[in-house]
Amino acid sequence: MIQIQDISYKYGKKSENVFDGLSLSFDDGKIYGLLGKNGVGKSTLLYLLSGLLHPKSGKITIDGREPRHREPSLLENLYFIPDEFELPNMTLRRYVGLYAQFYPRFSHEVLESCLQDFELTMDTQLNALSLGQKKRVLVSYALATQCRVLLMDEPTNGLDIPAKSLFRKMVARHMQDDQIIIVSTHQVHDVDSLLDHIIVLNEATGEENRQESVLFDASIADVQRQFAFQLRAMSDENGEVLYSEPRPQGSAVIVANSLGEETTVDLELLFNAVVKGKVKK
């Protein structure tokens, strides 16, 4: 379990707070979507969870241990795919030979399966790859580590449409029951079918105008119980509509789920409704 308790963080003495009293929790066996506008701190939060940044106040624990201490027993169960990265001048086979030993649960079978799906080999020269190919390698390697905590920052950036579909299938196929996967992304359509839980971060403000750090924090199941997502004729919008957006076929709307019928969550529609204050949880 991951617990974030009232943390604050900013990059410099003169900068604004990125977080000001943020509290969250993440449970085992779930895939979390970390959403928010540019600049709200999605990437920063992943760096804090990995221990590469330290909160100025408050506390983060993963299974009772603080990532800021960078203990080997925690790091061997945590893997982070950042949005920006470089890969070394070596083959994937050499890379695995050097670094897989640091992850006790590393599965060569999972790695081979992912590489085969992505049409890559162990003889791939890492520094010669395109951005999309590098993402394929890192996703495959991350899943093969079978770490308890996987942090992914924009994992589908650079992937083409077939690779994005493969990404979703791989994560669903290889996720372990005790894992926590946190995906920070703007590409909500790439991951919406994967997610178990949605978190939307808010922009931090100063003490004089302090706002909630989290705009939305709910499981997909709770969203489906509370709201219904429908496509209606534009003339059929009425007072029960909580939020709507025009679509070529009419209006995509969110209404209260008064009938108790489960509908597919339109994650982009939900996100826009949340940031505009039309839907709260």
N, C-alpha and C positions, 0 to 999 in steps of 0.2 A: 504494500500500500504506500502511496505517496501522499504526504500531507504538507501543505503550504500554509503557514500560520502568520498572518498579519505582516507580510514582508513589504519592505520599501526598497527602492533601488533608483539610482540615477548615475549617469556616466561621468559627471564632473561636478565640482562645487557650484558652478554657475549655471548648470543645466537644469531643466525641469525634471521632476520625478517621472520615471517611466512607470513605476508602481508606487502606490501610496496606500498601504494597508491591504494588500491582496491576500485572500485566503481561498484555498481550493483543496479538494481531495480527489484522488484517482484510485479506483479499485482494481483488483486483479481481474484478468479475463475480459477486459474491455478495450475497445478502440475508441479513442477520444479525438474529436475534431476541434482544433483550437483555431478560432476564427476572430476576426476583428479588422478594423480599418488599418491602413498603413500607419505605422508609428505607435501603435498601442502596446507593443512589446511582446509580440508572439515569439519572435526569434530570441529576444532577450530572456524570456521565461525558459526556453529550452536550454540556453547556455547556463542559466542559474540551476536548473535541474541537473545538468551534467557536471556541475561543480567548476566550470570554466569561468564563471562569474560568481561573486558572492553577494548576498543581500546585505544592504546597509543596516537593516534592522529586521526583526522577525526571524523565522526559522523554517527551513525546508528539511524534511526527513524522508528517506526512502527505506522502508522496512526498519525504521527506527534509527538509521544512520544519516548523518548530514553529508551531502555530496561535496560541500566545500572542503572537507578534510581529504578527499580523494583517496580513500582507503582502497587498497587492492581488492578486498573482498566485496566492495560495492562496484568498483569499476569493471570487474570481470562479469558483472551481471547487468551492465548498462552499455548501450551503443547509441551513438548520435550521428545522424546524417545531416550535416549542415547544408544550407542552401548554396553556399560558395565554398569550394574546396579544390585542392590539387591532389593528383595521384602521382606516386613516385615513378621513376624511370626503371621499371622492372616488369616482369610478367606477372600475371595473376597467380600463377603457380608458386612463384617465389614469394609473393606477398602473403599468400595463405600459409606457406611454410614458415614464414617469420612470425606472423601475428595471430594465427588461429589458436596457437598454444595458450594464449592469454585468456581464452574463453572456454571454460571447462565443458560447457554443453555444446560446443561447436559440432555441427553435423555436416560432414562432407557429402552425405547423401542429399541433404536439402540444397546445398550449394550446387551440386551437379544437376539436380532437377531444375533449379531456377536458371542456371546457365543454359541448359538445353532449351528451355522455353524461350529465353531471350536470344537464342542463336549466338551464344558466345562460348569460348573455350578457355581452358586453363592456361593456354599459351598466348592469350591476349596480352598485347603490350599496353600497359595501363596509360602511360603518358601520351600515347598516340591516338587515344580515343576521342570521339566527339563528346559534347556535353551529355547528349542523350545516352550514349553508350556507357559513359562513366556512371550515370545514374543507375543504369541497369546493373552494372557491376556492384555498386555500393548497396543497392537494394537486395541483391542476391546474397552478398556477404553478410549484411545485417540480419537477414532472416536466418542464415545458416548459424550465426552465433547463438541463436535461441536465448538471448539475454532476457532476463526478467523485465527489463525496461528498454523499449526501443523508442527513440526520439527521432522524428523525421520532419525536417523543415523543407517545405515545398518539394516533396519527393517526386512529383510528376512533372516538374519543370524540365523541359527538354525532351520529354518522351513523346513519341508520336501516338496516334490514336490506338493502333494495335497494342503498343507497349503499355499504354495506360490500362487497357483492359486486362492484360497479363498481370500488371501490378496488383490490381484488385483481386484477381484469382489467386495469386501467390500468397498474398497476405492472409486471405481467408483460409487457404489450404494449410499453411505452415504455422499459423499462430498457435501457441501453446496455451493451455488453460490458465496457467499462472502468470502469463505475460500482461504487461500494460503497454499499449502502443499509443503514443500521442503524435498526431499529425497536424502540423501547422500548415495552412494552405489558404491561398486565394482561389484556387481552382476547385471550387466546391463540387462541381459536377464529376470531377475525377474520382472522388472518394465518398460521395453521399451514400452509396449502397453499402459501404463498408462499416460506417460509423455506428457505434452503440450509444454514444453520448456526445452532446454538443455543448461547447463552452464559447461564449462570445465575450471578449475582453472589452473594457471601456477605456477611454483616454483618461489618464491621471490628471488631476488638477491640484492647485495649491490648497493650503489649509483653509483659506477664506471661502473657497467654493468647492469643497470636497465632494466628489461623486462616488457612487458605488464603483468598485474596481471591476466587477463582473456584471455585464448586462443580462446574461442568460446562462443558465447552468442546468441542463435537464437531459435525461435519457431520451433516446428516440421513442421508446415505448411510452414515456410520459407525454411527449409531444403529440403522439398519435391519439392518446386518450383525451387530451385537452383540446386539440385543434383538428379541424378537417381542412384538407386542401382540395380545392375544386376548380374546374374550368367552367365559366359561365358566360352567357351572352352579356355584353356590356349593359344592356337594358335591364338585366336581372340583378344588378347590384342594389342592395337595400341596407337598412340600418344594422343588420346582423353581421355584415362584412367588417372584419377587423382590419384587413389590409387587402389591397388589390393592385395588380399591375396589368397593363394591356399586353396581350399576346395576339399573334396573327389570327387565332381562332376565337378570340373573345377576351375575357378577363380571367387571369389566375387570381384566386381569392383564398384568404384564410378566414374561416369562421369557427365559432365555438362548436365543438363536437357534441351537439345536443342529442344525437341519435346513437352515439356509442359505436359508430362504424369506423373501422380502421382504414385510413387512406395513406397513400404513399407521400412521404414528406418531401416537399419541394424545398430543398435546403437553401437555394439562392433566394427564394421568395421569403422564407423564414428569416434569413439573415437580414435582408433589407427591412423587413417589418420590425425586427428587434432594434436595429440601429436608429430607426426613425421613431422609436418609442411606441409603436402600435401594438406590439406583443411583448408581454413580460412573463417571466417565470421565476 
